[in-house]
Amino acid sequence: MLFEKIENELKNAYKNKDSFLKDVLSVLKSNIQYEAKKSGKEIEDELVIDVISKAVRKSNEVMDLYTKRGEMK
């Protein structure tokens, strides 16, 4: 299950003191749990993939916006 893999990688990030990965996975885990609670669904791979897809789309939109404004190269 993808969610379990995320939790395991988060534990490893804490152990390895990888703050960037820890932060990313913590936010991802939180978003997955929020969506599961909001929708009343169990946490399954499909839900995890949907949450990741939304996060990637949002990130791409922000990068496009900054690029159009000339703030990123």
C-alpha positions as CSV (number, residue, x, y, z in Angstrom):
1,M,0.0,0.0,0.0
2,L,1.3,3.4,-1.0
3,F,0.3,5.1,2.3
4,E,2.3,2.6,4.3
5,K,5.3,3.2,2.1
6,I,5.0,7.0,2.7
7,E,4.8,6.4,6.4
8,N,7.9,4.2,6.3
9,E,9.8,6.7,4.2
10,L,8.8,9.4,6.6
11,K,10.2,7.4,9.5
12,N,13.5,7.0,7.6
13,A,13.6,10.7,6.9
14,Y,13.3,11.4,10.6
15,K,16.0,8.9,11.4
16,N,18.3,10.2,8.7
17,K,17.6,13.8,9.7
18,D,16.6,14.6,6.1
19,S,14.5,17.7,6.8
20,F,13.4,18.4,3.2
21,L,12.1,14.9,2.7
22,K,10.6,14.9,6.2
23,D,8.7,18.1,5.4
24,V,7.4,16.9,2.0
25,L,6.2,13.6,3.3
26,S,4.6,15.1,6.4
27,V,2.6,17.5,4.3
28,L,1.7,14.7,1.9
29,K,0.6,12.3,4.7
30,S,-1.5,15.1,6.3
31,N,-3.2,15.9,3.0
32,I,-4.0,12.2,2.4
33,Q,-5.5,11.8,5.9
34,Y,-7.5,15.1,5.4
35,E,-8.9,13.9,2.1
36,A,-9.8,10.5,3.6
37,K,-11.6,12.1,6.5
38,K,-13.3,14.7,4.3
39,S,-14.6,12.1,1.8
40,G,-15.3,9.4,4.4
41,K,-13.2,6.9,2.4
42,E,-10.6,4.5,3.6
43,I,-7.0,5.3,2.7
44,E,-6.3,3.2,-0.4
45,D,-3.8,3.6,-3.3
46,E,-6.4,5.4,-5.5
47,L,-6.9,8.1,-2.9
48,V,-3.1,8.5,-2.4
49,I,-2.6,8.8,-6.1
50,D,-5.4,11.4,-6.4
51,V,-3.8,13.5,-3.6
52,I,-0.3,13.3,-5.2
53,S,-1.8,14.2,-8.6
54,K,-3.5,17.3,-7.1
55,A,-0.3,18.3,-5.4
56,V,1.7,18.0,-8.6
57,R,-0.9,20.0,-10.6
58,K,-0.9,22.7,-8.0
59,S,2.9,22.9,-7.9
60,N,3.0,23.1,-11.7
61,E,0.5,25.9,-11.7
62,V,2.5,27.8,-9.2
63,M,5.7,27.3,-11.2
64,D,4.0,28.5,-14.4
65,L,2.7,31.5,-12.6
66,Y,6.1,32.5,-11.3
67,T,7.7,31.8,-14.7
68,K,5.2,34.1,-16.5
69,R,5.9,36.8,-14.0
70,G,9.6,36.4,-14.6
71,E,10.5,35.4,-11.1
72,M,11.8,31.9,-11.9
73,K,14.3,30.9,-14.6
